[in-house]
Structure formats: C-alpha cells, structure tokens
Amino acid sequence: MPWKLASLGTLLAVTLLAGCSSTSTESAKDPVATDTGHSRCEAKAAEFTIGKKASPELLEQARTRAGAQNARFLKPDDMVTLEYRSDRLNLNTDNNLVITRVNCG
C-alpha cells in the first residue's frame, strides 16, 4: 500500500510540474538584432557628425545611420565605465559640444 501512495504522489508531482513548463514560443519573438538587422554599430557611417554641434536630432541621425541600438554624447570630463557594447554609438565632444570623434562601444 505505501508503494501505491508513493507512486500516486510521484505521478501527481510530475503532472503538476509538467503544467508549470511552457511550450510557448513567445520568447522566440524577442529579436536578438535590431529591427534593421544590424547587431553592431558602424562608426564610419556616423563620421558626418564630426565638426558639428551636438543636438538630439543629430544624435538620432547618427544612431540610425550607424545601425546602433543606442547612442550617447561623451563630453571631455564625463566618467564612463569600461563596459564595451558593440551596439552603442559614442559621439565624443569638446567643451563647446562640438563633435570631435566617433566610435562604437
């Protein structure tokens, strides 16, 4: 009799755990690359910004042309981490907010 209860308990536990697992493909819908198909930014495509005054519109144009997921301005005294992100565009500026260098990371 105890074996029957143990077997029934095990069967019940397996059934409950099977109900918790998901076979849905919703997680497969999350894109790994950007909508444009780029997974890395191309800094050369944003070099047109060098010598121009920093503005939100210019940042968005540069981000789009470079195929980057996101972009940012970096002023001379800004603190940055050593984290490298191949999908991020950096527009380095001088103290007058004129872009001096373009790179990804």
C-alpha positions as CSV (number, residue, x, y, z in Angstrom):
1,M,0.0,0.0,0.0
2,P,2.8,2.5,0.8
3,W,4.3,2.0,-2.7
4,K,0.9,2.8,-4.3
5,L,0.7,6.1,-2.3
6,A,4.3,6.9,-3.2
7,S,3.7,6.1,-6.9
8,L,0.5,8.2,-6.9
9,G,2.3,11.1,-5.1
10,T,5.1,10.9,-7.7
11,L,2.6,10.9,-10.6
12,L,0.8,13.8,-9.1
13,A,4.0,15.8,-8.6
14,V,5.1,15.1,-12.2
15,T,1.7,16.2,-13.5
16,L,1.9,19.4,-11.6
17,L,5.4,20.2,-12.7
18,A,4.5,19.5,-16.3
19,G,1.8,22.1,-16.0
20,C,4.4,24.7,-15.0
21,S,6.5,24.2,-18.1
22,S,5.8,26.3,-21.1
23,T,6.0,25.3,-24.7
24,S,5.0,28.8,-25.9
25,T,7.2,30.5,-28.5
26,E,6.6,34.0,-27.1
27,S,10.2,34.3,-26.0
28,A,11.3,33.5,-29.6
29,K,9.7,36.7,-30.7
30,D,12.3,38.8,-28.9
31,P,14.7,40.0,-31.6
32,V,18.4,39.4,-30.9
33,A,19.5,42.0,-33.5
34,T,18.0,45.4,-34.2
35,D,15.0,45.8,-36.5
36,T,17.3,46.8,-39.3
37,G,19.2,43.6,-39.0
38,H,22.3,45.1,-37.5
39,S,23.8,43.8,-34.3
40,R,26.8,46.1,-34.3
41,C,27.2,49.8,-34.9
42,E,29.3,51.1,-37.8
43,A,31.1,54.3,-36.7
44,K,32.2,55.2,-40.2
45,A,28.6,55.8,-41.1
46,A,28.3,58.5,-38.4
47,E,31.6,60.4,-39.2
48,F,29.5,63.0,-40.9
49,T,28.8,64.5,-37.5
50,I,32.5,65.4,-36.8
51,G,32.8,69.2,-36.5
52,K,29.0,69.7,-35.9
53,K,27.4,71.0,-32.8
54,A,25.8,68.3,-30.6
55,S,22.0,68.1,-30.7
56,P,19.3,65.4,-30.0
57,E,18.4,65.4,-33.7
58,L,22.0,64.9,-34.8
59,L,22.4,62.1,-32.3
60,E,19.3,60.3,-33.7
61,Q,20.5,60.7,-37.3
62,A,23.9,59.3,-36.4
63,R,22.4,56.4,-34.4
64,T,20.2,55.5,-37.3
65,R,22.9,55.7,-40.0
66,A,25.4,53.7,-37.9
67,G,22.8,51.0,-37.2
68,A,23.3,51.3,-33.5
69,Q,20.7,50.3,-30.8
70,N,21.5,53.4,-28.8
71,A,23.8,56.4,-28.9
72,R,25.3,59.0,-26.5
73,F,27.4,62.1,-26.3
74,L,30.6,62.0,-24.3
75,K,32.0,65.3,-23.0
76,P,35.7,65.5,-22.1
77,D,35.1,65.3,-18.3
78,D,32.3,62.6,-18.5
79,M,33.0,59.5,-16.5
80,V,32.5,56.3,-18.4
81,T,32.7,52.6,-17.5
82,L,35.0,50.1,-19.3
83,E,31.9,48.2,-20.4
84,Y,32.1,47.6,-24.2
85,R,28.8,47.4,-26.1
86,S,29.1,46.8,-29.9
87,D,25.6,48.2,-30.4
88,R,26.2,51.6,-28.9
89,L,27.5,54.7,-30.7
90,N,29.6,57.2,-28.9
91,L,29.9,60.8,-30.1
92,N,32.8,62.5,-28.3
93,T,32.6,66.3,-28.0
94,D,34.9,69.1,-26.8
95,N,33.9,71.6,-24.1
96,N,31.8,73.6,-26.6
97,L,29.8,70.4,-27.5
98,V,31.4,70.2,-31.0
99,I,31.8,66.5,-32.0
100,T,35.5,65.6,-32.3
101,R,35.4,61.8,-32.6
102,V,33.0,59.0,-33.3
103,N,33.3,55.4,-32.1
104,C,31.3,52.4,-31.1
105,G,31.4,50.8,-27.6
